Amino acid sequence: MLNLEPLQVGVMFWTGGPLGVEAPPEQIVASVKSLGVTCGQLGLDGKADLSSANAARWKKALADAGITVVTCFPGFEGESYASIPICAGTVGFVPKQPRAEREKRAFEASDFARELGVPGLASHVGCLPHDRSDPEYIAVRDLVRRLCDHCAAHGQTFALETGQEPAQNLLNFLADVDRENLKINFDPANLILYGEGDPIEALEMVKDHLVTVHAKDGSWPKVKGEWGAETPLGKGDVGMERFVDKLKEVGYTGPLTIEREILGDEQRKDILEAIALLERLRA
């Protein structure tokens, strides 16, 4: 891990796209710095320029602002979170038609991260089939093996974002991929939003594989099979105090990366309140 304080508070920010702003790197980084944090995760929108020239521009902007990126998080063109069924059909490496192109894009994201000096990648791999003998499960498993090997050549980890499957399924997938650099980026809210289990119980199960976490909150779905609702940190069903206490208990010392998946003034307000909450809880 990079030279950060234990449980240092950071934010998730994007190169552009639906969760980011269309602005040059210098402007995006300045906005992050204005929040008073010095670390975070960089989401790479599916249309983002991953050329070496743009990597150099991002690297300079980050260095000039004193911002450390702990993870690059590639998204892919064509993904949609409009509903759980649409998510299952469009997100990550599970959809068959764009799989080869997304594998190529993930390799490029790893190369981009290497040029920035970022030690890891993380991503949703998609809603995996529960049957481990399913040919589509095997295809995604083999793709993730190749991606892990590519990341390992750069000294990087690759982390699975939690939420789209129960913790036990994640552990099964980790075992099946069988790569030392395959880790978990733990998002407690996603488990609630997808209705996939209590985040504290899940954290206990996957604790040996943690590399990064998201600080995000949400409420349980009102109807089974539908989305829960994302909320400002501390106002959902995660229980941020017990979550941070559990992280301390399992020995996690990495960053707490705030993810608030809205834009505009409300996002900034919620992030500033989340920073204050986490600074109190991590003390």
VEXZA-818909 format. One record per residue (C-alpha): residue in one letter; y, x, z. Coordinates in steps of 0.02 Angstrom, whole numbers. Layout:
N
<site type="A" north="Y" east="X" up="Z"/>
...
! end
This chain:
283
<site type="M" north="0" east="0" up="0"/>
<site type="L" north="178" east="54" up="-30"/>
<site type="N" north="289" east="120" up="109"/>
<site type="L" north="341" east="-44" up="188"/>
<site type="E" north="359" east="-108" up="365"/>
<site type="P" north="211" east="-209" up="433"/>
<site type="L" north="230" east="-390" up="377"/>
<site type="Q" north="391" east="-349" up="285"/>
<site type="V" north="470" east="-506" up="213"/>
<site type="G" north="495" east="-515" up="25"/>
<site type="V" north="511" east="-644" up="-113"/>
<site type="M" north="422" east="-693" up="-273"/>
<site type="F" north="536" east="-683" up="-426"/>
<site type="W" north="505" east="-701" up="-613"/>
<site type="T" north="559" east="-620" up="-775"/>
<site type="G" north="599" east="-793" up="-843"/>
<site type="G" north="507" east="-953" up="-888"/>
<site type="P" north="493" east="-1115" up="-789"/>
<site type="L" north="492" east="-1027" up="-620"/>
<site type="G" north="626" east="-900" up="-663"/>
<site type="V" north="792" east="-882" up="-750"/>
<site type="E" north="828" east="-818" up="-924"/>
<site type="A" north="932" east="-667" up="-876"/>
<site type="P" north="929" east="-478" up="-896"/>
<site type="P" north="831" east="-378" up="-767"/>
<site type="E" north="989" east="-315" up="-684"/>
<site type="Q" north="1049" east="-492" up="-649"/>
<site type="I" north="880" east="-552" up="-584"/>
<site type="V" north="863" east="-402" up="-469"/>
<site type="A" north="1041" east="-423" up="-405"/>
<site type="S" north="999" east="-602" up="-359"/>
<site type="V" north="846" east="-543" up="-261"/>
<site type="K" north="947" east="-409" up="-172"/>
<site type="S" north="1078" east="-539" up="-123"/>
<site type="L" north="946" east="-626" up="-18"/>
<site type="G" north="938" east="-474" up="95"/>
<site type="V" north="759" east="-422" up="53"/>
<site type="T" north="698" east="-258" up="-20"/>
<site type="C" north="524" east="-303" up="-83"/>
<site type="G" north="434" east="-437" up="-180"/>
<site type="Q" north="313" east="-488" up="-314"/>
<site type="L" north="367" east="-492" up="-496"/>
<site type="G" north="302" east="-636" up="-598"/>
<site type="L" north="282" east="-594" up="-782"/>
<site type="D" north="315" east="-750" up="-885"/>
<site type="G" north="195" east="-777" up="-1030"/>
<site type="K" north="335" east="-739" up="-1154"/>
<site type="A" north="407" east="-590" up="-1060"/>
<site type="D" north="436" east="-427" up="-1154"/>
<site type="L" north="307" east="-305" up="-1087"/>
<site type="S" north="359" east="-158" up="-1196"/>
<site type="S" north="384" east="16" up="-1126"/>
<site type="A" north="570" east="2" up="-1163"/>
<site type="N" north="586" east="-156" up="-1059"/>
<site type="A" north="478" east="-80" up="-922"/>
<site type="A" north="601" east="65" up="-913"/>
<site type="R" north="746" east="-57" up="-898"/>
<site type="W" north="659" east="-153" up="-758"/>
<site type="K" north="612" east="9" up="-669"/>
<site type="K" north="793" east="68" up="-669"/>
<site type="A" north="860" east="-100" up="-612"/>
<site type="L" north="736" east="-107" up="-468"/>
<site type="A" north="769" east="73" up="-416"/>
<site type="D" north="957" east="51" up="-422"/>
<site type="A" north="943" east="-103" up="-310"/>
<site type="G" north="815" east="-26" up="-193"/>
<site type="I" north="687" east="-164" up="-227"/>
<site type="T" north="502" east="-122" up="-213"/>
<site type="V" north="381" east="-227" up="-315"/>
<site type="V" north="213" east="-239" up="-229"/>
<site type="T" north="124" east="-342" up="-362"/>
<site type="C" north="150" east="-398" up="-541"/>
<site type="F" north="90" east="-575" up="-571"/>
<site type="P" north="59" east="-618" up="-754"/>
<site type="G" north="68" east="-796" up="-814"/>
<site type="F" north="7" east="-852" up="-985"/>
<site type="E" north="79" east="-958" up="-1124"/>
<site type="G" north="5" east="-1133" up="-1128"/>
<site type="E" north="-27" east="-1148" up="-941"/>
<site type="S" north="24" east="-1311" up="-858"/>
<site type="Y" north="16" east="-1372" up="-679"/>
<site type="A" north="65" east="-1551" up="-722"/>
<site type="S" north="-92" east="-1618" up="-637"/>
<site type="I" north="-254" east="-1547" up="-568"/>
<site type="P" north="-355" east="-1596" up="-724"/>
<site type="I" north="-222" east="-1520" up="-838"/>
<site type="C" north="-220" east="-1364" up="-730"/>
<site type="A" north="-410" east="-1351" up="-745"/>
<site type="G" north="-396" east="-1359" up="-934"/>
<site type="T" north="-250" east="-1239" up="-960"/>
<site type="V" north="-236" east="-1110" up="-821"/>
<site type="G" north="-302" east="-933" up="-816"/>
<site type="F" north="-456" east="-866" up="-903"/>
<site type="V" north="-564" east="-1022" up="-892"/>
<site type="P" north="-496" east="-1108" up="-1050"/>
<site type="K" north="-604" east="-1038" up="-1189"/>
<site type="Q" north="-488" east="-1043" up="-1340"/>
<site type="P" north="-348" east="-930" up="-1273"/>
<site type="R" north="-463" east="-820" up="-1169"/>
<site type="A" north="-466" east="-666" up="-1280"/>
<site type="E" north="-277" east="-667" up="-1303"/>
<site type="R" north="-251" east="-688" up="-1116"/>
<site type="E" north="-367" east="-543" up="-1079"/>
<site type="K" north="-262" east="-435" up="-1196"/>
<site type="R" north="-103" east="-497" up="-1111"/>
<site type="A" north="-174" east="-457" up="-938"/>
<site type="F" north="-212" east="-279" up="-995"/>
<site type="E" north="-33" east="-265" up="-1057"/>
<site type="A" north="30" east="-329" up="-889"/>
<site type="S" north="-71" east="-194" up="-802"/>
<site type="D" north="6" east="-63" up="-917"/>
<site type="F" north="180" east="-134" up="-882"/>
<site type="A" north="147" east="-127" up="-695"/>
<site type="R" north="90" east="53" up="-710"/>
<site type="E" north="254" east="100" up="-794"/>
<site type="L" north="347" east="18" up="-649"/>
<site type="G" north="239" east="109" up="-522"/>
<site type="V" north="170" east="-55" up="-455"/>
<site type="P" north="0" east="-36" up="-369"/>
<site type="G" north="-77" east="-204" up="-412"/>
<site type="L" north="-91" east="-360" up="-518"/>
<site type="A" north="-128" east="-537" up="-457"/>
<site type="S" north="-159" east="-698" up="-549"/>
<site type="H" north="-242" east="-868" up="-551"/>
<site type="V" north="-403" east="-842" up="-649"/>
<site type="G" north="-421" east="-1030" up="-668"/>
<site type="C" north="-528" east="-1170" up="-597"/>
<site type="L" north="-698" east="-1085" up="-599"/>
<site type="P" north="-856" east="-1187" up="-629"/>
<site type="H" north="-950" east="-1207" up="-465"/>
<site type="D" north="-1115" east="-1166" up="-552"/>
<site type="R" north="-1128" east="-976" up="-553"/>
<site type="S" north="-1253" east="-985" up="-697"/>
<site type="D" north="-1132" east="-1082" up="-807"/>
<site type="P" north="-1097" east="-979" up="-966"/>
<site type="E" north="-909" east="-1006" up="-942"/>
<site type="Y" north="-918" east="-940" up="-764"/>
<site type="I" north="-1012" east="-787" up="-828"/>
<site type="A" north="-885" east="-760" up="-966"/>
<site type="V" north="-740" east="-762" up="-842"/>
<site type="R" north="-838" east="-650" up="-723"/>
<site type="D" north="-864" east="-522" up="-861"/>
<site type="L" north="-682" east="-531" up="-914"/>
<site type="V" north="-624" east="-499" up="-735"/>
<site type="R" north="-743" east="-351" up="-726"/>
<site type="R" north="-659" east="-277" up="-880"/>
<site type="L" north="-487" east="-313" up="-809"/>
<site type="C" north="-531" east="-234" up="-643"/>
<site type="D" north="-593" east="-79" up="-733"/>
<site type="H" north="-432" east="-70" up="-833"/>
<site type="C" north="-329" east="-87" up="-674"/>
<site type="A" north="-436" east="42" up="-585"/>
<site type="A" north="-395" east="168" up="-721"/>
<site type="H" north="-212" east="147" up="-667"/>
<site type="G" north="-255" east="156" up="-482"/>
<site type="Q" north="-219" east="-31" up="-464"/>
<site type="T" north="-300" east="-177" up="-376"/>
<site type="F" north="-323" east="-346" up="-456"/>
<site type="A" north="-304" east="-493" up="-337"/>
<site type="L" north="-366" east="-671" up="-355"/>
<site type="E" north="-238" east="-803" up="-308"/>
<site type="T" north="-314" east="-929" up="-188"/>
<site type="G" north="-312" east="-1117" up="-194"/>
<site type="Q" north="-406" east="-1179" up="-346"/>
<site type="E" north="-575" east="-1164" up="-262"/>
<site type="P" north="-644" east="-1162" up="-84"/>
<site type="A" north="-649" east="-995" up="7"/>
<site type="Q" north="-838" east="-981" up="-10"/>
<site type="N" north="-825" east="-995" up="-199"/>
<site type="L" north="-698" east="-854" up="-198"/>
<site type="L" north="-817" east="-746" up="-97"/>
<site type="N" north="-958" east="-786" up="-218"/>
<site type="F" north="-849" east="-735" up="-365"/>
<site type="L" north="-798" east="-572" up="-279"/>
<site type="A" north="-981" east="-531" up="-252"/>
<site type="D" north="-1027" east="-575" up="-431"/>
<site type="V" north="-887" east="-471" up="-508"/>
<site type="D" north="-936" east="-327" up="-394"/>
<site type="R" north="-782" east="-216" up="-413"/>
<site type="E" north="-705" east="-123" up="-265"/>
<site type="N" north="-528" east="-152" up="-327"/>
<site type="L" north="-548" east="-342" up="-339"/>
<site type="K" north="-449" east="-416" up="-193"/>
<site type="I" north="-366" east="-578" up="-137"/>
<site type="N" north="-185" east="-632" up="-140"/>
<site type="F" north="-193" east="-767" up="-7"/>
<site type="D" north="-84" east="-921" up="-30"/>
<site type="P" north="-109" east="-1041" up="117"/>
<site type="A" north="-12" east="-1184" up="37"/>
<site type="N" north="-118" east="-1184" up="-120"/>
<site type="L" north="-275" east="-1226" up="-21"/>
<site type="I" north="-183" east="-1378" up="48"/>
<site type="L" north="-101" east="-1427" up="-117"/>
<site type="Y" north="-268" east="-1424" up="-208"/>
<site type="G" north="-357" east="-1506" up="-60"/>
<site type="E" north="-480" east="-1361" up="-49"/>
<site type="G" north="-486" east="-1326" up="138"/>
<site type="D" north="-397" east="-1272" up="296"/>
<site type="P" north="-301" east="-1111" up="261"/>
<site type="I" north="-333" east="-1034" up="431"/>
<site type="E" north="-521" east="-1059" up="415"/>
<site type="A" north="-513" east="-989" up="237"/>
<site type="L" north="-412" east="-839" up="295"/>
<site type="E" north="-545" east="-797" up="423"/>
<site type="M" north="-677" east="-803" up="286"/>
<site type="V" north="-587" east="-690" up="162"/>
<site type="K" north="-498" east="-575" up="284"/>
<site type="D" north="-591" east="-418" up="228"/>
<site type="H" north="-525" east="-436" up="51"/>
<site type="L" north="-339" east="-468" up="81"/>
<site type="V" north="-213" east="-360" up="-9"/>
<site type="T" north="-59" east="-473" up="-16"/>
<site type="V" north="-9" east="-647" up="42"/>
<site type="H" north="112" east="-784" up="-9"/>
<site type="A" north="218" east="-868" up="122"/>
<site type="K" north="220" east="-1045" up="53"/>
<site type="D" north="202" east="-1217" up="132"/>
<site type="G" north="145" east="-1388" up="77"/>
<site type="S" north="73" east="-1555" up="129"/>
<site type="W" north="-101" east="-1624" up="97"/>
<site type="P" north="-132" east="-1738" up="-53"/>
<site type="K" north="-113" east="-1922" up="-13"/>
<site type="V" north="-246" east="-1966" up="-142"/>
<site type="K" north="-402" east="-1860" up="-168"/>
<site type="G" north="-395" east="-1768" up="-334"/>
<site type="E" north="-206" east="-1771" up="-344"/>
<site type="W" north="-80" east="-1638" up="-295"/>
<site type="G" north="-10" east="-1616" up="-124"/>
<site type="A" north="176" east="-1580" up="-111"/>
<site type="E" north="257" east="-1409" up="-91"/>
<site type="T" north="382" east="-1406" up="52"/>
<site type="P" north="508" east="-1283" up="123"/>
<site type="L" north="425" east="-1153" up="234"/>
<site type="G" north="388" east="-1220" up="407"/>
<site type="K" north="400" east="-1402" up="354"/>
<site type="G" north="225" east="-1428" up="283"/>
<site type="D" north="47" east="-1430" up="349"/>
<site type="V" north="8" east="-1243" up="346"/>
<site type="G" north="78" east="-1209" up="520"/>
<site type="M" north="171" east="-1048" up="486"/>
<site type="E" north="165" east="-988" up="667"/>
<site type="R" north="-24" east="-999" up="673"/>
<site type="F" north="-36" east="-926" up="499"/>
<site type="V" north="65" east="-771" up="544"/>
<site type="D" north="-28" east="-756" up="709"/>
<site type="K" north="-192" east="-762" up="614"/>
<site type="L" north="-133" east="-627" up="494"/>
<site type="K" north="-94" east="-516" up="643"/>
<site type="E" north="-263" east="-557" up="720"/>
<site type="V" north="-360" east="-505" up="564"/>
<site type="G" north="-260" east="-344" up="549"/>
<site type="Y" north="-157" east="-384" up="394"/>
<site type="T" north="-3" east="-274" up="385"/>
<site type="G" north="53" east="-302" up="205"/>
<site type="P" north="208" east="-397" up="149"/>
<site type="L" north="244" east="-582" up="174"/>
<site type="T" north="303" east="-638" up="2"/>
<site type="I" north="399" east="-801" up="2"/>
<site type="E" north="358" east="-913" up="-146"/>
<site type="R" north="465" east="-1069" up="-171"/>
<site type="E" north="424" east="-1150" up="-337"/>
<site type="I" north="589" east="-1236" up="-373"/>
<site type="L" north="751" east="-1168" up="-446"/>
<site type="G" north="936" east="-1175" up="-407"/>
<site type="D" north="1038" east="-1190" up="-248"/>
<site type="E" north="901" east="-1280" up="-153"/>
<site type="Q" north="779" east="-1138" up="-187"/>
<site type="R" north="904" east="-1009" up="-122"/>
<site type="K" north="938" east="-1112" up="35"/>
<site type="D" north="752" east="-1134" up="69"/>
<site type="I" north="717" east="-949" up="41"/>
<site type="L" north="855" east="-895" up="160"/>
<site type="E" north="786" east="-1013" up="293"/>
<site type="A" north="610" east="-948" up="259"/>
<site type="I" north="668" east="-768" up="282"/>
<site type="A" north="744" east="-811" up="450"/>
<site type="L" north="584" east="-900" up="504"/>
<site type="L" north="469" east="-759" up="452"/>
<site type="E" north="577" east="-625" up="530"/>
<site type="R" north="560" east="-718" up="695"/>
<site type="L" north="373" east="-746" up="678"/>
<site type="R" north="328" east="-568" up="627"/>
<site type="A" north="422" east="-488" up="772"/>
! end
